[in-house]
Amino acid sequence: MSKKTRRELTQSLRPVYAEASWQQRSEILDNFVTATGYDRKYAVVLLNRREEPILRKRNRPCQYDEDFQQLLYVVWLASNRLCSKRLAAAIPELVRAMESHGHLALAAEQREKLLAVSPATMDRLLRSHRQQTNHVRKNTQATFALKESIPVRTDWNLVPSGFCEADLVAHCGGNVTGQFLWTLTVTDIATGWTELACVHRDEREVVGALRAIRQNLPAPLRGLDTDNGGEFINYQLKHFCDLHGVEFTRSRAYKKNDQAHVEQKNGNVVRKIVGYDRMESPASEAILTELYEVARLYLNFFQPCFKLVSKQRLGGKTKKIYDKPQTPYQRILDSIEVSDRVKARLRQTFATLDPVDLLHQMECLQRQAWDECKQVATVPGDAIQPVPTLKRSRRQYDPKPVPHKKRGPKPKQWLLDEIALELEKDAQLGYKRLYDLLLLRHDKRSLPTPYSLDRHIRNWKIRNGYETTKSAVESLILLEAKAPAMV
């Protein structure tokens, strides 16, 4: 019984129950409880009630009006569309930097609301805005003896600042032939500090880029972990690590999760900023180099990131606990491995940075890089139109393959004769009813699908004069070419 029916039954029995005697009330209650399933005491309360209570809607005052939503949207855009949990951690420093550079002028009440808003409320307020908005062939090969001399490391718990992971990202546009550009990504495991460099897949260029990145890292480079590619496993990089006292390790073959920190940056930073286009010209290399100079400041000073604290296996699930999101700059200030002189230099740099201006510079350089890809594209359709955001979709120009329709087994001649016999008995027999009749006599695997059976029925009707329209004749011609004739 539905809720509406119960309410109507209660209203109809209420006057009868009020005028009935004690014995009659007992009988009414028994029937009412049996029909509705209510508890007896609750049924007595409902039948004794004179009128239904009026349910009034709570009119809570609106705490976050449209002006605040627009303010939150502006801050969210300046953060490069962070998720709400990371945005809540980035708001204090981001708002202070935007106010110091004249992008915001907040009243005390607005600032208090902006600092107190929860991540769940941010998701609700930004929902409408959010809605609007292959395998690569290796060109180099490492020698077996050198590879065996480099130890494998998979445990990165409680490592100090200065131990980094490195990896290359190909900008080939899905075509690995010829020469194209690569991005070298180096990530500090303890702090999340990320450095980017544009190189070719050459061991000399990789070592040169690592030498420059070592000078930009806030903590001294103590360890370097790479994959097993020949651009890393070579004597030049081994000599570089031995010369500067860097612990050189590698991951296991075909185990990408051994380098989870840098692999996450490859997708969340490089692919999000640059995309999947093919870049091969010297102009693209110059633009990417300039873009990475701006991106490193924006990412390391204004983009908070989570850090895994513990992981526990509970049956078939894994429970992961993360710490409070912090920017790599904030983690560097809390690190004891970084000298006070470097921290003071980073504070001076942070005071001069404007996140909105950095984001605008990145967008301009992105458009230049994508326009350059469009001009020098060698394969038709490789270039895609740039979009006004830092996120680039994966291979938007690739059409989805059209799936082929599965056909049932080709019916045997004895089955076609049986279908024709049933249709002679009843010419109005539909394909569903005919399929059920055949299913009672034969195995399902020997029968055509219901839709194929409908095609055979139409063929029989056309041949026997039940359908004489032009479309029916055309269908017959097609059927004679694709399906066996039914007699």
N, C-alpha and C positions, 0 to 999 in steps of 0.2 A: 504494500500500500504506500502510495506516495505521500509526501508531506502535505501537499495541498488537499488530498483526499482525507487525511486524518484531521486537518483543520476544519473542513466542511462537516465531517461526521461529529466532531466535538461541538460545533455550533448548533447542529440540529438536535443533539441529545441534551444540551444544556437546559432548555426550558422543561423538557419532559422529566429530567432528573430532579429539577427543583420542585415539581408538584407531585412526585411519586412518593409512595410510602416507603418504610424501611425495607420491607421485603422486596418491593419492586426495584428499589435502588440497588439492592444486592444483585438481582438478576441483570439489571442494566450494566452494572460494573463488570460482572463476569463476561458478558458479551462484548463490552467495549475493550476490555483488556485482551480478550482473545483475538479481536479484529485488528487492533493497533499494535499489540506487543508492548504497551506501556506497563510500567510498574503500577501496582494497584494504588499505592499512596499518591503517586503522581497523577493517576487518572482521577482520583477524588478531587485533587486540587484543581485540575482542568475543568471538571464538570461543575464545581462550586464557584468558579470565577464568573463574575457577571459580564465582563467584557475583555476583549483581547488587549494586552498591553501595547502601547504605542512605542515602536522602536525608533528612537531618534538618532540620527547620524551625528557623530562627533565632529564638530566644526573646529578643528585645530588651526591655530593661526599659522600662516605661511612663514616659515623661517628663512627660506632661501628664495628670494623673488627673482624676477627676470634679469634685473641688473647684476645680481650676484652670479647667475648662470652665465651671463655674457663675460663677466670678469674671470670666472673659472675657465671658460672656453679660451680666453686670450692666454692665460697662464698655461693651459694644456697645450696650445699650439707652440708656445715658446719652449716647452719641454720636449718638443718633437713627438707629441702624442704618446706619452708614456702610459703604462697601465696605472690604475688608481693607487695601488699599494706603493709603487715606486714614485708616483707623483706626490703622494702625501709626504714622503721623506724628502723630496726635492723642493717642495714649496718654500720652506723658510729661506734657504740660500738663494733660490731663484727669484723670489719676490724682492729680496733685499738688493740683488744685483740689478733687477729691472727698475727699481725705484731710484737707485743711485745713478742710472744712466738716462733717467727721464722717460721711461716707457710706461710707468705706472705712477699714479698719485692717489694713494689709498687713504681713506679716513680710518680712524682708529677702530670703528665698529666693523668695517669691511675687512681690515687686516685680521681682527680677532676671529671673525667668521671663517676666513680663508685658512687660518692656521688650525681651526678646530674641526673643520668638516672631515667626516670619516671617509675611508675609501669606498664603502658601499654607497654612501650618498653621492660621491663623485660619479660612480658608475650610473646611477639613476639620472643625475643632472646632465651627463654627457652622452646619454644613450642616443638621442636624436642626432647629435653631431657625428657620432661614430658610424651610424648607419648610412650617412651621406658620403660621408667620406668613402749528364750521362757518363756515363763512365768516361773518364779522360785517359787517353793512352799516354803512357810514360815515354818521355824523350831521353831520359838519362837512366842509368842503371848503376847501382852501388856494387862495389866489389865484395865478394863473400868474406875475405879475410878481414877487411876493415869493418864490415858490419858486425862480425862476431866479436871484434875487440871493443865495441861500444856496448855498455851494459843496458839491459832493459829495465825500465822503472815504471811501475803502475801505481804505487802508493804515494799520494801527495798530501797526507794528513799532517797538519802542524808544521808546514814548511815556512821558513821566514821569507820576508820580502827579498826579491832578487832572483828567485827561481821562476823561470819563464817557460812557456810553451810556444813553439813557432810552427807555422804552417803556411802553405801557398794556396791561393784561390785563383782559378783560371778565368780569364775574361775572353773566352773563345767563341761565345755565341752558339755553342753546340757543335762547332766544327773545329776539330783539333789539328787540321792540316795547316802547315805554314807556321809563321812566327806570330805571336800575339803577346799581350801583356799579362802579367801576373801581379797579384797583391800579396806581399809578405806581411803576415799578421803575427805579432809578438804580444803575448798576454802574460802579465805577472799573476801568478796563481794566488798569492796571498791577498793582494789589494785589488786585482782586476784592472790595473793600469794597462792600457792597450796602445801600442804603437803600430802604424801602418806605413808601408813603403811600396812604391811601384817599381817592379823589376821585370826582367826576362828570366826564363828558367835556365839560368846559367850559374854555376857554382861561384864564379868570381863576383857576379853582381849580387848574389845572395850574401856572401861574406862582406862585401862593401856596405850593403844596406844594414846588416847586423852591426857593423862597426859604428855606423852613424846612429843607429837606434840605441846602442849601448851608452852613447853620450847623452841621449835625451831621457833615459830612464832615471827616475828619482832615486831609486835604490841601486847599489852596485850589482852588476850582473853576476850572480853566484852559480846559476845552473841553467842549462838550456836543454829542453826536451823536444825532439822532432819526430817525424814519421820516418819511414825507411826509404824515402825517395833519394835518388842520386844527387839531387840538388843540395841535400843536407849531409848524406853519408858520403863524404869525400875527404881527402887529405887536407885540403885547404881549410875547411871548417874545423877539422880536428886539430890542426896546427893553431888556428885562431883561439880555440878554447884552451888548449894547453898553454899558450903564450900568456893569456890573461887570467889563468887560474879559474876557468869556468868548468863546472862539472857537466860533461856532455853525456846525455842519455838518449835513448830512443824508445818508442812504443812497440808493442807487439804488431806483427804483420796482420793486416785486415781487422784490427781491433780499434775502430775509430773512437770508441768510448774511453780509451786510454788517454786521449787528448781532448777530454770533454770541454775544458775551459776555452781553448782556442777555437775548437769547432763551433762552440756557441757564438763566439764573436764573429766567425766567418759568416754565419747566417744572419745574426742580428745586427751586425755592423756593416760588413763589406757588401753583402747582397742587398741589404736594405738601402744603402747609400748609392752604390754603383749600379746594381742590377745584374742582368745576364747578357748584355750585349757584347758583341765582339769588338775589342779595342786593340789596335795594332799600330796606329800611326804615331809618329813623334809628337804631334800636337796633342793626342790623347794622353800620352805619357806625361807631358808638361801639365796638362789640366788635372790629371789625377794626383800628381805630386803636390800641386797647390791645394787641391781639395783635401788631401790628407793632412796637410799642415793646419788647416782650419778645423777639420773634424777631430783631431786629437785633443784640441783644447776644449771643444764643446763636449765631447764624450767623457773625458777624464775629470772635468770640473763640474759638469752640470747633469750628468746622467747617473742616477743611483742604480745599483745592481744588488741582487740578493747573493748571499754566500751560504752554502750548505754547512750546517753545524753538526748534525748527526743524522744517521739513517738506521732505521730499525725494521727488521723483517717480521711481519705479523701474519703468519699463515701464508695466504696467497697474495698479500698486499705488502707494500713497502711504505713505511711512514717516514717522511722526510721533514726535518725541522730546519728552518732558515732563520738567520739573524735579521735584525732591522736593516732595511735597505740603506746603503750609504754610497756616496760617490767614491771613485778611486782616490780622489783628492782628500776626502775625509779619512779614508783608511790609511793613507800615507801619513797624515798628521798624527794618527794614533799609533803608528808603527815605531818600534824602538830601534829598528835597523836603519832608519833614515836619520841623517845628521840634522842638527838644528839649523845649520846654514842652508841646507836644501829646503827645509820646511819654511824658513823665512823667505827664501826666493819664491817658493810656490805661493805663499800668502800675498806677496807683492804682485805676482802675475794674476792671481785670482781677483784682486781688487780692481784691476784694469779691464777685466773681461766683461763684455756685454753679450749675454746669451742670445738676445734677439738679433743683434747684428751678426753674430757668428752663424746663426741659423739662416739668415738672409744670404750671407756669402756662400754657404754650402749649397743652397738652392740655385743660385746663379751659376756656380761652377758645375753643378749637376746638369743643368740645361745645356751648358757649353759642351760637356762631355757627350751627352746624348745626341746633340746636333752634329758633332764631329763623327760619331758612329754612323749616323744616318747618311752623311756625305760619302764616307769611304766604305760603306757596306758592299761586300763582294758577292753575297748571295742574296737574290731577291727576297724581300720580306724579312731580312734579318733586323732591320732597324724598326723600332717602334716609337710612337709619339711620346715625348716626355710628359710626365704628369706633374702638377704643382705640389708635390709632397716628397718626402725623403724615402718613401717606400715604393719599390718598383716591383710589379707583379712578375711572376716567372713565366716567360715564354708566352706572352699574350697572343702572339701571332700564330701559334701552333693550333691548327684546327683539330677538333676532337674526331677520332675515327668513328665512322658510322657502323654500328653493330649490324651484323648480318642476321636476318631472321632464320630461326631454326625451323626446318620443315620435318614433318613426320615421315615415317618410312613409306616407300612407294608401294601402293596396294597391289596385291596379286590379282590375276584375272578372275579367279574364283570368287574373290571378295567383291570385285566390280560387278560380277554377275549377280551376286546376292544382294548388293545395293540396288541394282536395277530391278530385281524381283520385288523388293520391298516398296520401291517407288511405283511400280505398276499396280500394286494393291492400293496404295494411298499416295496420290501425287502431291498432296499438301503436307506430306511428312517433312518436318523440319530436321535440321542437321543435329540438333541436340537430342531429340527423341530417337532419331535413327542411330546415333552414337551409343545411347543407352541400350538399345536393342542388340546391337552388335557386341557390346561389352558383356552381355549376359551369355553369349554363345562362344566368344573367342577371347584369346588372351589380349591384354591391352597393348602388348609390344607389337602385335601383328596388325594393329589398327592404325589408320591415319589420325592425325589430330582433328578435333571438331571443325577447325577452320578449313583444313584441307578437304574434309568431308563435305562442307558447304560448297566448295568449289566443284567437286564432282557432281553434286546434286544439280547445280546450275547448268553444268555441261549436259546432263541427261535431259533436263527440261528444255533446253534449247534444241537438242536433236529431236525431241518428240513433239515439238510445236507448242509447248506451254509458254515459251517466251519468244517473241518475234520482233522485239524492238531493235533499233539500230545498235544500241549499246550492247544488247545481248549477242548480236551477230559478231560485233567486234571482240567481245569477250570470248566467243567460241573460237575465233581465229587464233587468239593468244593461247587459249587452252590447248588447242591442237598442236601448237608448237612446243608447249612445255609439259603437258600431261598426256598420258595414254587415253585413247578414245574409249568411252563407255558404250556398251551395246545394250 
